[in-house]
């Protein structure tokens, strides 16, 4: 079922940030994932592609257990993130979500100031006594500079974040992960609400930040998967059909279904 | 002749009339209350006495019209009611909208709506009997109908309003906010006070103020449960506020005395002045709520 990625260049990472083993998931009676076993390499950008309803977003949302917000979800199998089974009793959901950040389809800055959005995570994960004004100020400036948003918002940090343009909102949503220093960032179609310019800006950001985290991105946009990711996973009907380097998946797909999809014959 | 067009414009004016009728009613009532009380208010009422004296003896000879004790009664009862109803009501609203399973939620909402449907005279009845005993048992005061008693009753009456409007406000917060905060590692309680409260503060404030409005305006239950005695609830002695004193409110005074006055007499008119005062109080509450909400919106 799962094709192991071929080693195409010398600089291949040998460690995996995320490993799932026989992961199955049901929403009520509907099975959305069928025994998914996948290993996602550290420090690379991996894209998840496939037609609507193929389970790619579901798989992504398993990785920080944000799927559990819906009451009727049943999961079997293992998910190991950074070597740790995230369904173990001793795993703290709060800590898991610090290590595994998430960017959503619709930019969702919180309805508080830009400043407070950026330090939201810090305030949750750090005792208040350690958060002096200067620590917070510095976190805000560094994070916003990292996502190339500082110059646009530095004079209105006290303004509500929900008033920003969509592209800026999405950058802010990435910026607020920065102070937590996550090891993995999950992105669920982060550009689907943005125009071409916004998409380009977010992709640029991914290529800068991709050097620091493991990024898993779900996308409908095949050109984006091709441009922005190093490895690619093609899913269909809740199963992994093909997993390899992006180049292989697009140019030398081993599976007929993958070929049909990446060439745009359906999906 | 184009009947459709005539029907259309007739309908439009009817709807317009409905729209402005609220304004007409408010002004109509204000003008009526003002007209009934204005002769006495401008010619014979001593405002100094009205606002600073405790003695309310409209039937004595000579009569005195000190309304300070009545004002303190209304303020005191409202304070007790809000101190109980705001945390309790908002807590229930949060529980219903964020923590409660779907089945429980339906059951609880129906029960709380039932609480709102209980007539105020029944609440007053509960105040005189059950709550009276309870207050005596717990605080060891000789008489259990007092400001505390009425405050508790009023709190129970205001809670359904605060819960239902507060829950609507929380429900209106987009789920994306909750998801965003949870994905950043916030616990459910952190989501509530760091995200939902700021996001829903307008609606929650409206809920609280409507609750206050209900408490200020409520008459029958407080008439029965306060003890109806003219006494200052606030004074210079610690702890400055004495919820265990029996008291009397502005509304209860009107309800109790208006039937015994002859139309047009000074006593009759001074009760309308009290009505005007209540009008001003509620107007100030609503207006400041409006200003606060506007201020928040501008931010």
Interface residues (C-beta under 8 A of the other chain):
Chain A: X64 X66 X69 X93 X94 X95 X96 X97 X98 X101 X102 X104 X106 X108 X109 X110 X111 X112 X120 X121 X123 X124 X125 X160 X173 X176 X177 X180
Chain B: X174 X176 X177 X178 X179 X180 X181 X182 X183 X184 X185 X186 X187 X190 X194 X195 X198 X199 X299
